[in-house]
Each structure stands twice: as C-alpha cells, then as structure tokens.
Amino acid sequence: ASKGISCDGNLTISGGKLTAFTSQTALYEDNDLSSCAGIKCDGNILITGGEIAIQSTGGAGKGINCDGSITINDGTVKVITTGTQCVYGKLDSSAKGIKADGALTINGGTVLVKATGGKGSEGIESKSVLTVNEGTVAALCYDDCMNASNSIVNGGNIYCYSSGNDGIDSNGTLTITGGVIVSSGTTSPEDGFDCDQNTFKITGGIVLGIGGGTSTPTSSVCTQRSVIYGGSGSNGEILNIQSADGTNVLTYQIPRAYSQMTVLFSSPNLTSGGSYIISKGGAVSGGSEFFGLYTGATYSGGTQAATFTASSMVTQVGSTSGGGQPGGGGGGHGPGGH
C-alpha cells in the first residue's frame, strides 16, 4: 500500500518533473483495501504543468487515486499499471490508471495511460462526470479505457483501445460536441461506445467507434448525422466511406480482426440526404494519421461493401449489433441501409 505522494488535503502540480514507481499488492486495513498509488490525494488535484510519470506493478495498483476531483489544464501525465485485481473476502480492488471519486476534467495537456492487468484494469475513471475539453488523451487498457457516471467530450484528440472490454463506457449519458475520437472496443458484446440505454448525444466532432457492437446515438437530441455499419473486419484492413462526388469522408485502418464488426461514425461531412459508398481493403497514401484515422489521404483499390443515404439522423447499414444494448440494430438492413 505504498504511495509516491500522499496528500490529506488538496494537491497542485504546476511544473517540474515527478517520477514514481510503486509495487506490491493492496493491503487490508480498516475494513477496506488500500492499494499502492503513485499519487494518493484525499482532496482535489489540480495539474497545470510539469511532467508526471508513474508506474505501478502490484495488484490493484493505481497511478493517480483521488477522493475528490481531478483537473488537468496542461502538462504531461504518463501512467502505466500492470497489476491484476486484488480480492480479499468480499472486497475487491482493481488497477486504475487515473481514478477520481469526483469529477475528472481534462482542459489541455497530454494524458497517456496503459492499464493491462486484466479484469477491472481501467484507464481513466470518474465516479462522477468525465469531461474532455482540449488536449491529447490516449489509453490502452484491458478493461474500459474511459469510464464515468456521465461523459462529455467537447474537444481534444482522444484514442482508446481496449483489449478486453469497451473503449468508452459511460454508465449514464454520453455527450459529444467536438474533438476527434477514435475508440476501439473488443469483439461482441463489447463496444466502441457504450452508454447502456441512456442518452447518447452527438452535435459535433469526428466520432469513430469500432467494436463488436455500439450504443446508438439518440436521434431526437443529435444535430450531427451518424452511420452505423456492420460487417466483418480484418486486422490492418482499410475501411473507407466516400461521398458521391468522390470525397473521402472516412479512411480508417481496422486495428484487429472482427467476425462481427460494428462501426459508429459521425462527422459534419455526413450531410442530409447525401449518398455514400463504403469500401474495404485497398491502400492509403499521403495525409496524416491519428491512430489509424487518416486525414487528407488518398484512398485507392478497395472493394465496395455497401452504400447508404444519410436520410436519417442515424443510418444503419449492414448487419449491426448493439452489444447487448437496445437500439443497436441486431439485424441486417441490406446494402442500402434505411
């Protein structure tokens, strides 16, 4: 149950360089499990600059564990946890990269998290509201990469890759108004985006989720169109969506094999009544890349997989899965969608 920094009150980091390593498993004391943490804070944490690097190798180890709220305005935060879940009687505790019992807000900076210890190993977790306004966030985890009671993305560049669960999991509402998000969940029934039966609102941004299934955006509150495409996908295969005039709306390299692949894509470039062609395979050249998502690239040589018209706020095409959640599809809708 060692701590790199332990703070009974509030903690502010505005500069400098902090490196913390912790090991060993959680300790049972005071009728609870206390785990190792690079930073443990009973109050609130404010990070406005500096470089923070934390590695925790023990069972249920945490990178940053905060009883209050965490706000990251700038700086670089890198966290690696490799410990497995710790079980003691009826109690259990899992490894977390960054965990706040209160709100967790990222307004800028760079946040990089790896949590690879198996069940419960989550990247960025808030028991309240998780908000990303700006900055770069990348999480590679076994369990959920981002998990919160409610989630809001207003901006920033976000990449999530889960090897055993959902990319982004919101236990309540999920709202996206801007930013670039690439969220990859594992195979069915796990999702790129999972917010159960709660409101899923998209009003802006480039939104890409891939997994065995997906939660479906709530059409009545969305102002930006989405398409949900279901089929199969191979590791490294290119998925392309092109408008009728030949403009690439989406060019993406699939990160793993899916026998049932469900892709959710939303963009300002999906226009009302627009006609689109979905292709697979082929090659990409030029442009820039953000974890498999290409911008300004040239796509060629693919095979047409489906077509659709964006006549609805949410259009489904192919054989889609809701990942066990209502409204996700579950049946084939033909090559033209609906």
N, C-alpha and C positions, 0 to 999 in steps of 0.2 A: 504493500500500500504506500510505497514511497512517492513523493511529489518533487518535481523540479522546482516549482514555485507554488507555495501555498499561501493563500490570502484570505483573511477573515472578512475583509471589507471589500472595497472596490479596487480594481486594478487598471491602471492606464499604462500603455506602452506606446511611446511616441518616437522612438528611434533606437539606435544601437543594434546589437546582434545577440540573440538568445538561442542557445542550443541546449536541449535537454534530452537525456536518454533515461528511460525507466524500464525495469524488468521485474520479474516475479509476478505471481498471481494475486488476486484480490484477497483481502483479509476480512474475516467475520468478526465484527465488534459492534457493540451497542445494538444488537438485534438487526444488523444490516451488513451489507457487503461494502467494504471500502477498497477501491481499486487504485492501482498506480495511475499517475497522470503527470504529463509534462507541466501543465498549469492547472491548478485547482483553485477556484475562486468562489467564496460564499456570497459575494455581492455581484456587481456588474463588471464587465470587462469592456474597455474601450481601446482599440488599436488604431492609431493614426499614422504609424510609420514604423520603420525598422524591419529587421529580418528575423523571423522566428522559425526555427527548425526543431521538430520534436519527433522522436521515435520511441514507441512503446512496444515491447516484445512479450510482455507477460499476459496471462489470462485476464480478460476483461479490461485490459489497459486502455486508458483514454489519452488522447492528445491534449485537448483543452476541455475541461469539465467545469461548467459554470452553473451555479444555482440561480443566478439572476439572468440578465440579458447580456448578449454579446453584440457589439457594434464594431465593424471593421470599415474604416474610412480609407485607409491607404496602407502601404507596406506589403510585405510578402510573408505569407504563412504557409509552411510546408509541414504536413503531418503524415507519419506512417505508423500504423498499428498492425501487428501481426498476430496478436493473442486470440485464443479461442474463448468461447463462452465459459463462464465460471458458474457452477451450480453448487449450492450448499443447502441441503434440505429443501425447503420450499422456495428458497431465494435463488435468483439467478441474476447475473450481470454480464453484459456483452461489451466487446471492444467498440469504441466510437472514435472517430477522428476528431470532430468538434461537436460538443453537445452543450446545449443551453436549456435549462428548465424554463426560462423566459423567452422573450423574442430574440431572434438572431437576424441581424441586418447587415448586409454587405453593400457598402456605398462606393467601393473602389478597391484598388489594390489587386493582388494576386493571391488566390487561395487554392492550394494543391493538396489533395488528400488521397491516401491509399489506406484501405481497411480490408485486409484479405484473410482474416482469421475464421471465416465460416459463419455459421448461423448467428445473426444479430450484429455482425460487423458492419456498421453503417458509417457513412462518410460524414455528412453534415446533418445534424438533427436539432430541431427545436420542438419543445413540448408546447410551444405557443405558435407564433407566426414567424415563418421564414421568408425574408424579403431580400431580393437581389435587385439593386438599382443600377449599379455600374460595376466594372471590374471584370476580372477573368477568374472563372471558377472551373476546376477540373477535379473530378472524383472517380477513382477506380476502386470498386468495392465488391465484396462478396454479396452482402445484403443490399438494402436500399442505399443509393448514393446520396440522395437528399430526402429527408423525411421530416414532416412537420404536421401540426394540427391543422394549419392553413398555410398555403404557399402563394407568394406573389412574386412575379418576375416583371420588372419594369424596364430592364436594360441589362447590359453586360453581355459577356460571352461565356456560355455555360456548356460544359461537356460532362456527361455522366455515363459510366459504363459499369453495369452490374453483372457479375458472373453467376449470380445465384438468385436474383430477385428483380425488383423494379428499378428502373433508372431514377425516376422521380415519383415519390409516393406521398400524396397529401391525404391525411386522414379526414380532412374537411374539404373546404373549397380550394380550387386551383385557379389562379387568375394570371394571365399573361398579357401584358400591354406593349411589350417591346423587347429588344435584345435578340440575341442569336442563341438558340438552344438545340443541342444535339444530345438526345437522351436514349440510351440503349439498354433495354431490359433483356433478360434471358428468354428462353423458349417458353411456350404456353405452360401454365396460365399467367406467366409474369408479363409485365407491360413496360413500354417505354414511359408512358404517363398513366398513373393510377390514382384516381381520387374517388373510388368507390361510386356511390350513387349521388355524390354531391355535385354542386355547380362547378362546371369547367368552362371558364370564360376566356375567350381569346379576342383581343381587339387590336393586336399589332404584333410585330416581331416576325422573325423567321423561326418557325417551330417545327422540329423534326423529332419524332419519337418512333422507335422501332423495337419490336419485341414479339412475343407470342400473341399478345393482344394489346388493347388500349382502352382507356376510358374515352368516351365520346364527348366532344365539346357540346355544350348546351346551346342549341341553335338560337333560342329566344333571347339570349344575352350576348351572343357573339356579334361583332361587327366586321370581322375578317373571316374570309372563307377558308375551309379546310377540306382536305380529301383524305379518306381512309382507304388504303389499298391493301388487299390481302392476297397472298400467293405463297411462293416459296422463295428462298434466297440462299445463295452460296457465299461462302467466305471470300471476300475480295471482289465479288461481282458488283458491277456498276448499275445503279438504278437511276433512271433519267425520266424527268417529266418535261415535255416540250409543248409550247403553245402552238396553235395552228400556223402562226407566222414564222415558226422555226426558232423562237427564243427559248433558251433553256431556263426553265423555272426552278428545277431541282436537278442537281447532279451529285450523287452520293455513292460512296463505296461501302457496301454492306460489310459489317465488321465480323460476322460469324455466320455459320450455317443455320438456317431456319427451315424446318419442314413445313411449319405454319408460320409465315411472316406477316405481321400486321404493321403497316407503316401509317403513321399520322403525320400529315404535312400541312402547314398553314403558312401563307405568305401574302403580302399585299399584292403580289403578282398573279394571284388567282382571282380573276375578275368575274363578275356576274355574267353568266351565260357563255363564258369563254370555253372553247374546245381544246382538249389536251390529249397528248399521246404519252402513254407510259411505256418505256422501253427498258430492257435488261441486257446485261452484257456490254460488249463494245469496249471502247477505250476513251481515256480522258487525256487532254494535253493542255498545258498552259494554265493560267489562272492561279488563284491562291486557294489554300486548303485549311480548313479548321476541323481536325479530327474526322476526315473523310468527307466533309461537306465542302464542295468546290464552288468558288465564285469566279465568274469571268472566264471559265474554262471552255474549251472546245470539246464536244462530245461527238463520237462517230462510231458506226459499225454495230449498233445494238439491234436487238430483235424486238419488235412491237409485242407488248404483253397485254395491253388494254387501252381503251380510250374512255374518256368521260367528258361530260359537260358540267361546268360548275353552276348548275341551275339552282342549287340549294345552298344554304349556309354551310352545311356539312354534307358532302357527297361520299357515298361508299361505292367501291368498285372491287370486283374480285371476291374471293372467299375470305371474309374477315372474321376475327374473333374478338370478343370483348374481354378476354382474360378472366372470365367468370363474373364480369360486371355487367349489369343491364345496359342496354343501349349500344353495345359494341358491335352489333352485327350478329354473326353466327351462321349466316347462310350466304350462298353465292348470289350475287346480284347481276351477273352477266358482265360481258366486256364493256358495256356502255354505262355501267353504274346506274344510279337512279336519283 
